[in-house]
Amino acid sequence: MAIKLLDESNDPNSDINKFSNLEAEIALIGCLLWDNRNYEKVSDFLNDEHFVDKNNRFIYKTIKNLLDKNILVSPITIKNYLDSEENNFDNLNYLNQIKDSAPSTQNAYHYGMIIYELHLKRSLLGIAHNIINETGKNSSEVESGTLIENAENDLYTLSQTGNTDRKFIQFTEALNSAVGIISEAYKRDGKIAGLPTGFRDLDKKIGGLHNSDLIIVAGRPSMGKTAFGTNIGFNCSIKFKEEKDSNGFLKLIDGGKVAFFSLEMSSEQLATRILAEQTKISGDKMRKAELTKDDFTKIAKASSDLEKLNFIIDDNPVLTIPTLRARSRRLKRIYNIDLIIIDYLQLMSGTSMNRNENRVQEISEITRGLKAIAKELNIPIIALSQLSRQVEQREDKRPQLADLRESGTIEQDADVVMFIYRESYYLERLEPIKKPEEDEIKYNERHNRWKELCEDSYNKSEIIIAKQRHGPIGSIKLHFDANITKFSDLSTKDYDNIIE
């Protein structure tokens, strides 16, 4: 007896018939009935709504629910879970026919992918129809930008189907995921759970950059915030490595793809900075064209090496939270980005309606929005931030959480808050001036002490971890070369000389 398939259309040109494969649905269910272990091959991406035939949809949903509870599934054990009156088919007979018709239990994953791919195509067609209808109905009422954003949101939601549809997660599943992250971290050379910053001591202190975290990196002007952000972005993207797992899905092994939103500098300026860091030729020399033939050779070689760097720059100077959300979703969909860096937070705007409201409220909206985007895309976001001028009024210029400019919610919403502090910046501007009543010997003593302090702090910077939601606070020391705007680990010799 042939298996009766429901939801079929008599029109051979219908969308259902164009983008459905009922034989694949039957074959997959047959594979699951023959060997329940096949469910592991499709459970990560396949849901019951991906099936076209309503009987097959209902059967797969029942099988899924039972296997999630570790209940053995066979035509006999599940027949009582199926409502034959509502579905109007002979449960046991139908299930036995499906089981007997399974061509091969080894192809479960491929049958699942066929069903999933066809579901995506049907959904894409639905989105296309929706765009046409919405554009036609709201041609004068709604701005085109809003229609584009709605379409992008639909596309992003569709791209996440199969891995983010489940809004409620059992603790067992969360626990298994956590153990998996720990296991992957243990296998890595760096032994960190998150994305690498490229700085040995910082990675050790915070365990790398963790998914869904909002990391605030703050400092006064000229402390090197942008340099620190580009250094982390470069270090992470240069280490990018992925490979296919046993199911054919790409799996991140090290590093990550980086999206850098620069509201202050152009893409060319950022590229020049990275070139300066890699060639050790100062950006000032590049701007003034004071280059030798050897310099050009170094620049050409570095450019060739960096051509395939997974580093995407968006230098649009106007960026709101809704715009960032739409662009980030697009970058996640197209490039599967792993890290977002924003330079810098105070140059962003909230929604267009709130631009004239209190700036503190707007910053609060921005930080909440950034945290929401980090959670939605499940990637870390680094936001560079300015500090208030009250730092300059204290004798000890080391930043504190209270110095975060314009809003306490920056501290509240952030998972990690780091400050960049370079003592040399302040010391260089405090050269002693000879007092009228002071003799030469005393002045020279003061001046020599100042020179010694400057020499001790030269090219050294401090990264102060003032808040870490999941770990300890503290500080680490880094080397900073102002000529090429590059942070790096201190040498062993320098490190041994530091007294904490």
Secondary structure, 3 states (H helix, E strand, C coil): CCCCCCCCCCCCCCHHHHCCCHHHHHHHHHHHHHCHHHHHHHCCCCCHHHCCCHHHHHHHHHHHHHHHCCCCCCHHHHHHHCCHHHHCCCHHHHHHHHHHHCCCHHHHHHHHHHHHHHHHHHHHHHHHHHHHHHHHHCCCCCCHHHHHHHHHHHHHHHHCCCCCCCCCCCHHHHHHHHHHHHHHHHHCCCCCCCECCCCHHHHHHHCCECCCCEEEEEECCCCCHHHHHHHHHHHHHHCCEEEECCCCCEEEEECCCEEEEECCCCHHHHHHHHHHHHHCCCHHHHHHCCCCHHHHHHHHHHHHHHCCCCEEEECCCCCEHHHHHHHHHHHHHHHCCCEEEEECHHHCECCHHHCCCCHHHHHHHHHHHHHHHHHHHCCCEEEEEEECHHHHHCCCCCCCHHHECCCCHHHHHCCEEEEEECHHHHHCCCCCCCCCCCCHHHHHHHHHHHHHHHHHHCCEEEEEEEEECCCCCEEEEEEEECCCCEEECCCHHHHHHCCC
